[in-house]
């Protein structure tokens, strides 16, 4: 990562350079990992949809879950964040083996 807070995220094989506010870099990475996990799950459910449709379906699913979730206790939010981090690390390992 550069000192200017720019992160390069890879989603569906495409790289995106995104500037994160100071201290928010980890949240951006976790959000990316969560989105990638949702995309992967939807890709298994709907193997014939386009990449754009996968992103829309995934975003809608994540938003619906957020809206339907009651105010989560801190422990649940912390666990969710840890799972997203682990998912990101697993995805990075799998992606690095493809190279």
C-alpha positions in Angstrom: 0.0 0.0 0.0 1.1 3.5 -0.7 1.3 6.2 2.0 -1.5 8.0 0.3 -4.1 5.4 1.3 -4.7 4.0 -2.1 -5.6 0.3 -2.2 -5.7 -1.9 -5.2 -8.6 -4.3 -4.9 -9.2 -7.2 -7.2 -12.9 -8.1 -7.8 -14.0 -10.5 -10.5 -10.5 -10.5 -12.0 -10.4 -6.7 -12.4 -8.3 -4.3 -10.4 -9.7 -1.2 -8.8 -7.6 1.6 -7.2 -9.5 3.0 -4.4 -8.4 5.7 -1.9 -9.4 5.0 1.7 -9.6 7.6 4.4 -6.8 7.3 7.0 -7.5 4.4 9.3 -10.2 2.9 7.0 -7.9 0.8 4.9 -8.8 -2.4 6.8 -12.5 -1.7 6.5 -12.1 -1.3 2.8 -10.2 -4.6 2.5 -12.8 -6.4 4.7 -15.7 -5.0 2.6 -13.9 -6.2 -0.6 -13.4 -9.7 0.9 -17.1 -9.8 2.0 -18.2 -8.7 -1.5 -15.9 -11.3 -3.2 -17.3 -14.1 -0.9 -20.8 -13.1 -1.8 -20.0 -13.0 -5.5 -18.4 -16.5 -5.3 -21.5 -17.8 -3.5 -23.8 -16.3 -6.1 -21.7 -17.6 -8.9 -22.2 -21.1 -7.7 -26.0 -20.6 -7.4 -26.3 -18.8 -10.8 -23.5 -20.0 -13.0 -24.9 -18.5 -16.2 -25.3 -14.9 -15.2 -22.9 -12.2 -16.4 -20.3 -10.6 -14.1 -22.4 -7.4 -13.9 -25.4 -9.4 -12.8 -23.3 -11.2 -10.2 -22.2 -7.9 -8.7 -25.8 -6.5 -8.6 -27.2 -9.7 -7.1 -24.4 -9.8 -4.5 -24.8 -6.1 -3.6 -28.6 -6.6 -3.2 -28.1 -9.7 -1.0 -25.6 -7.8 1.2 -27.9 -4.8 1.5 -31.0 -6.9 2.3 -29.1 -8.7 5.1 -28.0 -5.4 6.5 -31.5 -4.0 6.5 -33.0 -7.2 8.0 -30.4 -7.6 10.7 -31.3 -6.3 14.1 -28.8 -4.1 15.8 -25.9 -6.5 16.2 -24.1 -6.7 19.5 -20.4 -5.8 19.3 -19.3 -9.4 19.6 -21.3 -10.4 16.5 -19.9 -7.4 14.5 -16.4 -8.3 15.6 -16.9 -12.0 14.6 -18.2 -10.9 11.3 -15.2 -8.7 10.7 -12.8 -11.5 11.7 -14.6 -13.9 9.3 -14.3 -11.3 6.5 -10.6 -10.9 7.2 -10.1 -14.7 7.1 -12.1 -15.0 3.9 -9.9 -12.3 2.3 -6.8 -14.1 3.3 -8.1 -17.4 1.9 -9.1 -15.7 -1.3 -5.7 -14.1 -1.6 -4.0 -17.5 -1.1 -6.2 -19.1 -3.7 -5.7 -16.2 -6.2 -1.9 -16.4 -5.7 -1.9 -20.1 -6.6 -3.7 -19.3 -9.9 -0.7 -17.1 -11.0 
